[in-house]
Amino acid sequence: MADSNEKGDRRERELVNELDAAGFAVMRAPASGSATERELPDVLAGDGEVFYAIEAKSSSGQPIYLDGEEVEALLFFARNFGAKPRIGVRYDREDWYFFHPGDDAVHVTDGGNYRVKRETALAAGTDFDELVGHSEKVTLDEVGEDGPDRATLDVLDALERGDLTREEAAEMLG
């Protein structure tokens, strides 16, 4: 079984390849602490419009913890570089999810470290397609409490009763 550093390196390379395939110029920074006195983010990526400094972490399913100093270094670097700081998390058999370190979903512990739980990542994280601009998350709150309008409900009711075919309903709703 691969040790956690090998697995983390593999996950970082995977993220680099996915960002590259999405049209980003991307660079994986040297191993933390080895190339320079200053901590560097794991991945730098940009597409000419948006730039990210990403601290990438992976886990089998346990909560992911980041040292407070690691997050401070990410914020410092991102601010000076002109990038958006992101914590990227990936759990086994899940996709990548991203957070700004200040997001409510990123819990700051009493000791000043940062924690992201798997459930939180899946529920509140920005997925890869949204990060690279291929989709946009819409929450139920943004849709509104009123729900669909009366005409849409009438078409759906007619479909349910069998008064319309699916194709007819789709055409009316399209």
Summary of the structure (lengths in Angstrom):
residues: 174
radius of gyration: 20.8
end to end distance: 51.2
largest distance: 71.1
contacts: 462
relative contact order: 0.11
helix: 39%
strand: 22%
